[in-house]
Amino acid sequence: MHEIPVSIAQILKTSPELSKLRAAIERGEVIGRFFEIFPDLLNRVEAVKVEKKALHLEVENAALRNELKFQEKEIIERINNFFGSQRINKIVLLG
């Protein structure tokens, strides 16, 4: 009997044993593609890490940090809409 070929993407998406790997890949995608979503923040912030669905951003400029805090809900919504799933539920601003 022949098995139906399955893509690696499909295995990653559906295999419960790979849930931690899938979560790590999703966190890395948020960091790696941050400036595709927010090109205007290039050279102004650094996406540091995602931990427990909280995106940590390094922001040296205090005025920009305040502006980003004020826009936190919109930033979260844009990120989650970009990926089509809830990847972020909080923004942590470092500086």
Residue frames relative to the residue before (quaternion, step in Angstrom):
aa qw qx qy qz dx dy dz
M 1.0000 0.0000 0.0000 0.0000 0.00 0.00 0.00
H 0.3234 -0.7615 0.5361 0.1677 3.57 -0.91 0.95
E 0.3584 -0.7128 0.5605 0.2221 3.52 -1.06 0.80
I 0.4736 -0.6449 0.5188 0.3011 3.54 -1.16 0.65
P 0.4445 -0.6913 0.4910 0.2890 3.61 -0.79 0.94
V 0.1221 -0.7760 0.6176 0.0373 3.54 -1.02 0.91
S 0.4505 -0.6945 0.4870 0.2784 3.56 -0.94 0.84
I 0.6187 -0.5335 0.4265 0.3882 3.54 -1.26 0.45
A 0.6170 0.5521 -0.3389 0.4469 3.60 1.02 -0.79
Q 0.6635 0.4991 -0.2999 0.4699 3.57 0.96 -0.86
I 0.6353 0.5191 -0.3259 0.4698 3.58 1.01 -0.79
L 0.6550 0.5099 -0.3078 0.4651 3.59 0.92 -0.91
K 0.6848 0.5162 -0.2783 0.4326 3.55 0.96 -0.91
T 0.8083 0.3361 -0.1350 0.4642 3.58 0.93 -0.87
S 0.6254 0.5774 -0.3465 0.3942 3.60 1.10 -0.48
P 0.3948 -0.7365 0.4959 0.2362 3.62 -0.59 1.09
E 0.6115 0.5750 -0.3481 0.4176 3.58 1.11 -0.61
L 0.7262 0.4196 -0.2274 0.4948 3.58 1.19 -0.51
S 0.2992 0.7948 -0.4901 0.1965 3.60 1.20 0.33
K 0.6511 0.5055 -0.3270 0.4623 3.62 0.98 -0.74
L 0.6383 0.5076 -0.3189 0.4830 3.57 1.02 -0.77
R 0.6376 0.5282 -0.3169 0.4627 3.58 0.97 -0.89
A 0.6582 0.5055 -0.3027 0.4687 3.61 0.94 -0.87
A 0.6512 0.5111 -0.3146 0.4645 3.60 0.98 -0.81
I 0.6363 0.5155 -0.3233 0.4743 3.58 1.01 -0.79
E 0.6581 0.5093 -0.3085 0.4607 3.59 0.94 -0.87
R 0.6364 0.5105 -0.3321 0.4734 3.61 0.98 -0.76
G 0.6632 0.5103 -0.2982 0.4591 3.56 0.95 -0.87
E 0.6223 0.5436 -0.3381 0.4504 3.58 1.07 -0.70
V 0.6202 0.5381 -0.3487 0.4519 3.59 1.00 -0.78
I 0.6759 0.4765 -0.2878 0.4830 3.59 0.92 -0.90
G 0.7168 0.4901 -0.2555 0.4251 3.57 0.78 -1.05
R 0.7756 0.3293 -0.1729 0.5100 3.59 1.05 -0.67
F 0.2942 0.8002 -0.4806 0.2050 3.59 1.30 0.17
F 0.7367 0.4316 -0.2438 0.4599 3.59 0.84 -0.96
E 0.5146 0.5738 -0.4368 0.4639 3.60 1.25 -0.03
I 0.6853 0.4607 -0.2652 0.4977 3.56 1.08 -0.77
F 0.8056 0.1426 -0.0298 0.5743 3.58 0.99 -0.89
P 0.0439 -0.8409 0.5389 0.0237 3.63 0.49 1.11
D 0.6073 0.5780 -0.3510 0.4170 3.60 1.14 -0.54
L 0.6703 0.4898 -0.3033 0.4678 3.61 1.22 -0.28
L 0.3792 0.7250 -0.4838 0.3106 3.59 1.29 0.05
N 0.8311 0.1359 -0.1664 0.5129 3.58 -0.93 0.99
R 0.6583 0.4805 -0.3226 0.4813 3.60 1.25 0.21
V 0.7762 0.1045 -0.0619 0.6187 3.57 1.21 -0.57
E 0.2148 -0.7365 0.6168 0.1758 3.53 -1.33 0.23
A 0.3163 -0.7142 0.5938 0.1930 3.55 -0.83 1.02
V 0.2219 -0.8360 0.4951 0.0827 3.56 -0.32 1.28
K 0.7693 -0.2358 0.2069 0.5566 3.58 0.72 -1.05
V 0.2668 -0.6840 0.6416 0.2221 3.50 -1.42 0.15
E 0.0668 0.7919 -0.5985 0.1014 3.53 -0.74 1.11
K 0.8324 -0.0594 -0.0197 0.5507 3.59 -0.64 1.17
K 0.6685 -0.5358 0.2550 0.4483 3.54 1.01 1.02
A 0.5452 0.5565 -0.4194 0.4660 3.58 1.20 0.55
L 0.2634 -0.7595 0.5791 0.1359 3.57 -0.75 1.10
H 0.2062 -0.7792 0.5854 0.0876 3.56 -0.72 1.13
L 0.0515 -0.8004 0.5968 -0.0213 3.55 -0.70 1.16
E 0.2879 -0.7237 0.6043 0.1681 3.56 -0.95 0.94
V 0.0511 0.7919 -0.6000 0.1011 3.57 -0.64 1.18
E 0.2703 -0.8005 0.5166 0.1391 3.58 -0.42 1.20
N 0.6895 0.4779 -0.2720 0.4714 3.58 1.03 -0.79
A 0.4179 -0.7408 0.4717 0.2325 3.60 -0.57 1.19
A 0.6387 0.5245 -0.3352 0.4524 3.61 0.98 -0.77
L 0.6591 0.4889 -0.3012 0.4856 3.58 0.97 -0.83
R 0.6117 0.5528 -0.3426 0.4504 3.58 1.03 -0.77
N 0.6601 0.4972 -0.2970 0.4784 3.60 0.97 -0.86
E 0.6415 0.5235 -0.3162 0.4631 3.57 0.99 -0.84
L 0.6708 0.4917 -0.2962 0.4696 3.58 0.94 -0.88
K 0.6182 0.5327 -0.3430 0.4652 3.60 1.03 -0.72
F 0.6465 0.5217 -0.3043 0.4663 3.56 1.02 -0.85
Q 0.7488 0.3830 -0.1908 0.5062 3.60 1.09 -0.76
E 0.2616 0.8246 -0.4788 0.1497 3.59 1.27 0.22
K 0.6777 0.4962 -0.3125 0.4437 3.62 0.79 -0.91
E 0.6625 0.5004 -0.3049 0.4666 3.59 0.98 -0.82
I 0.6255 0.5318 -0.3307 0.4653 3.59 1.04 -0.77
I 0.6536 0.5113 -0.3033 0.4683 3.57 0.91 -0.95
E 0.6643 0.5141 -0.2994 0.4525 3.57 0.91 -0.94
R 0.6561 0.5160 -0.3114 0.4542 3.59 0.94 -0.86
I 0.6502 0.5096 -0.3145 0.4677 3.58 0.95 -0.87
N 0.6976 0.4761 -0.2781 0.4576 3.57 0.79 -1.01
N 0.6368 0.5105 -0.3266 0.4766 3.61 1.04 -0.71
F 0.6148 0.5613 -0.3402 0.4373 3.58 1.01 -0.82
F 0.7662 0.3586 -0.1863 0.4996 3.58 0.90 -0.94
G 0.4184 -0.7346 0.4504 0.2872 3.59 1.22 -0.26
S 0.7343 0.2690 -0.2193 0.5834 3.57 1.21 0.50
Q 0.5444 -0.6164 0.4489 0.3496 3.56 -1.23 0.37
R 0.0260 -0.8205 0.5693 -0.0442 3.53 -0.19 1.33
I 0.7817 0.2092 -0.0813 0.5819 3.57 1.14 -0.70
N 0.0280 -0.7977 0.6004 0.0492 3.58 -1.07 0.68
K 0.7709 0.1855 -0.1155 0.5983 3.56 1.32 0.05
I 0.2162 -0.7353 0.6260 0.1440 3.54 -1.25 0.59
V 0.1287 -0.7602 0.6337 0.0629 3.57 -0.93 0.96
L 0.1675 -0.8012 0.5712 0.0615 3.55 -0.60 1.19
L 0.1436 -0.7899 0.5956 0.0281 3.51 -0.76 1.17
G 0.2260 0.7984 -0.5419 0.1335 3.56 -1.03 0.51
